[in-house]
Amino acid sequence: MRKVEKVKQGVRVEFVCGLRAVNTARRDYTTLIEAAALYSSHIYDVPEQVRKSLAEAKAAGKAQHKILEELAELYANQMLAQGTGTLQVITQFFPERDAIFIKLLAQKLTAGKVAVVALLASGAGQPTLVFAQSPGQKSNMGQLMKDAMAQLGGRGGGSADMAQGGLPSGVADSSALQSLLQETARKL
């Protein structure tokens, strides 16, 4: 018997027999031996090693996200310090950053007391746009995003204060994204 699971009002049983059972057992054992070798442990310790690895990966992911938040905060403070006027419009393309970073940056830029509109783009992975504004501003970021995505053939949307959109890889290069950000800024 390979597996038993409850399904609605019954039980599903998976099993193999005969030579298939012998072949399956050999394949399972080989897989377990390979996994134990990767962890440099005994086969009986593999489940604990996997749990430990998953916990370490989760902790590393949390630490990386915290560092990314701190970096976004530093970028936001630097960008806001350069601006002047009652409404700061920030347009920036980040060729080496991903969507997670520019979304964090947009949140940090628009969370303060200053009136800010952030039009950001990332080039790492799938090209992404994030448009955000401080609460209470007159623009509609969701509509601006829909217009931008229609122009480049991507998909996206959002609320009046924050919108996000993605483009298929290779559709737009950095100059096209930068010109789109500038064009969107002129519509404000």
C-alpha positions as CSV (number, residue, x, y, z in Angstrom):
1,M,0.0,0.0,0.0
2,R,1.4,3.4,-1.0
3,K,-1.0,5.9,0.3
4,V,-4.4,6.3,2.1
5,E,-6.4,9.5,2.0
6,K,-9.9,10.5,3.0
7,V,-12.0,11.7,0.1
8,K,-15.4,13.1,0.8
9,Q,-17.3,10.2,2.3
10,G,-14.9,7.5,1.4
11,V,-11.2,6.5,1.4
12,R,-8.8,6.4,-1.5
13,V,-6.2,3.7,-1.4
14,E,-3.1,3.7,-3.7
15,F,-1.3,0.4,-4.0
16,V,1.0,-1.6,-6.2
17,C,1.6,-5.4,-6.3
18,G,3.8,-8.0,-7.9
19,L,6.9,-6.8,-9.7
20,R,5.6,-3.3,-9.8
21,A,5.8,-3.3,-5.9
22,V,9.4,-4.5,-6.1
23,N,10.4,-1.8,-8.7
24,T,8.6,0.9,-6.8
25,A,10.3,-0.1,-3.5
26,R,13.7,0.0,-5.2
27,R,13.0,3.4,-6.8
28,D,11.8,4.8,-3.4
29,Y,14.9,3.4,-1.7
30,T,17.2,4.9,-4.3
31,T,15.5,8.2,-4.0
32,L,15.8,8.1,-0.2
33,I,19.5,7.2,-0.5
34,E,20.1,10.1,-2.8
35,A,18.3,12.5,-0.5
36,A,20.3,11.3,2.5
37,A,23.6,11.8,0.5
38,L,22.6,15.4,-0.3
39,Y,22.1,16.0,3.5
40,S,25.1,13.9,4.5
41,S,22.9,12.0,6.9
42,H,21.3,8.6,7.4
43,I,18.1,7.8,5.5
44,Y,16.2,7.8,8.8
45,D,17.3,11.4,9.4
46,V,16.0,12.8,6.0
47,P,12.6,14.0,7.2
48,E,14.2,16.0,10.1
49,Q,16.9,17.4,7.7
50,V,14.1,18.5,5.3
51,R,12.2,20.2,8.1
52,K,15.4,21.9,9.2
53,S,16.2,23.1,5.7
54,L,12.7,24.4,5.2
55,A,12.8,26.3,8.5
56,E,16.2,27.8,7.5
57,A,14.9,28.8,4.1
58,K,11.9,30.5,5.7
59,A,14.1,32.4,8.2
60,A,16.4,33.5,5.3
61,G,13.4,34.7,3.3
62,K,12.2,36.8,6.2
63,A,15.6,38.2,6.7
64,Q,15.9,39.0,3.0
65,H,12.5,40.7,3.0
66,K,13.5,42.8,6.1
67,I,16.7,43.9,4.3
68,L,14.7,44.7,1.2
69,E,12.3,46.9,3.2
70,E,15.2,48.7,4.8
71,L,16.7,49.3,1.3
72,A,13.4,50.6,0.0
73,E,13.2,52.9,3.0
74,L,16.6,54.3,2.3
75,Y,15.9,54.8,-1.4
76,A,12.5,56.5,-0.6
77,N,14.2,58.9,1.9
78,Q,16.9,59.7,-0.7
79,M,14.3,60.3,-3.5
80,L,12.0,62.4,-1.3
81,A,15.0,64.6,-0.2
82,Q,15.7,65.5,-3.8
83,G,12.1,66.7,-4.5
84,T,10.6,70.1,-4.1
85,G,7.1,71.6,-4.5
86,T,3.7,70.7,-3.2
87,L,3.4,67.5,-5.3
88,Q,6.5,65.4,-6.0
89,V,6.3,63.2,-9.1
90,I,8.9,60.5,-9.0
91,T,9.6,58.4,-12.1
92,Q,12.3,55.8,-11.9
93,F,13.3,52.6,-13.8
94,F,15.2,50.0,-11.9
95,P,16.8,47.5,-14.4
96,E,18.2,45.2,-11.7
97,R,15.3,45.2,-9.3
98,D,12.2,43.0,-9.3
99,A,8.5,43.7,-8.7
100,I,8.6,43.1,-5.0
101,F,11.2,45.9,-4.5
102,I,9.5,48.5,-6.5
103,K,6.2,47.8,-4.8
104,L,7.8,48.2,-1.4
105,L,9.5,51.4,-2.6
106,A,6.2,52.8,-3.9
107,Q,4.6,52.1,-0.5
108,K,7.5,53.8,1.3
109,L,7.4,56.8,-1.0
110,T,3.6,57.4,-0.6
111,A,3.3,56.6,3.1
112,G,4.6,60.0,4.4
113,K,3.0,63.3,4.8
114,V,4.3,64.7,1.6
115,A,2.1,64.6,-1.5
116,V,3.8,62.1,-3.8
117,V,3.1,60.3,-7.1
118,A,5.5,57.4,-7.8
119,L,5.7,55.9,-11.2
120,L,8.2,53.0,-11.0
121,A,9.3,50.2,-13.3
122,S,11.5,47.1,-12.8
123,G,13.4,45.2,-15.4
124,A,14.5,42.1,-13.5
125,G,12.4,39.0,-14.3
126,Q,9.1,40.0,-15.7
127,P,9.0,43.8,-16.4
128,T,6.7,45.4,-13.9
129,L,5.2,48.8,-13.4
130,V,3.9,50.2,-10.1
131,F,2.0,53.4,-10.0
132,A,1.2,54.8,-6.5
133,Q,0.2,58.1,-4.9
134,S,-0.2,59.5,-1.5
135,P,-3.8,59.1,-0.2
136,G,-6.1,61.9,-1.1
137,Q,-4.5,62.9,-4.4
138,K,-6.6,63.6,-7.5
139,S,-5.1,61.1,-10.0
140,N,-6.4,57.6,-10.5
141,M,-3.5,55.2,-10.6
142,G,-5.7,52.2,-11.7
143,Q,-6.8,54.1,-14.8
144,L,-3.3,55.3,-15.6
145,M,-2.0,51.7,-15.3
146,K,-4.8,50.4,-17.6
147,D,-3.8,53.0,-20.2
148,A,-0.1,52.2,-19.9
149,M,-0.7,48.4,-20.1
150,A,-3.0,48.9,-23.2
151,Q,-0.1,50.8,-24.8
152,L,2.4,48.0,-24.2
153,G,0.2,44.9,-24.4
154,G,0.5,44.0,-20.7
155,R,-2.0,43.4,-18.0
156,G,-2.6,45.2,-14.8
157,G,-4.9,47.3,-12.6
158,G,-5.5,48.5,-9.1
159,S,-7.1,51.1,-6.9
160,A,-7.1,54.9,-7.2
161,D,-4.0,55.1,-5.0
162,M,-1.9,52.1,-6.1
163,A,-1.8,49.9,-9.2
164,Q,0.5,47.3,-10.6
165,G,1.0,45.8,-14.0
166,G,3.2,43.2,-15.7
167,L,4.5,42.9,-19.2
168,P,5.5,39.7,-21.1
169,S,9.3,39.3,-21.1
170,G,10.9,40.9,-24.1
171,V,7.9,43.1,-25.0
172,A,9.5,46.4,-23.8
173,D,13.1,47.4,-23.4
174,S,14.4,49.9,-20.8
175,S,14.1,52.9,-23.1
176,A,10.4,52.0,-23.8
177,L,9.7,51.7,-20.1
178,Q,11.4,55.0,-19.3
179,S,9.6,56.9,-22.0
180,L,6.3,55.3,-20.8
181,L,7.0,56.6,-17.3
182,Q,7.7,60.1,-18.6
183,E,4.6,60.1,-20.8
184,T,2.5,59.0,-17.8
185,A,4.0,61.7,-15.6
186,R,2.9,64.3,-18.2
187,K,-0.7,63.1,-17.9
188,L,-0.8,64.0,-14.2
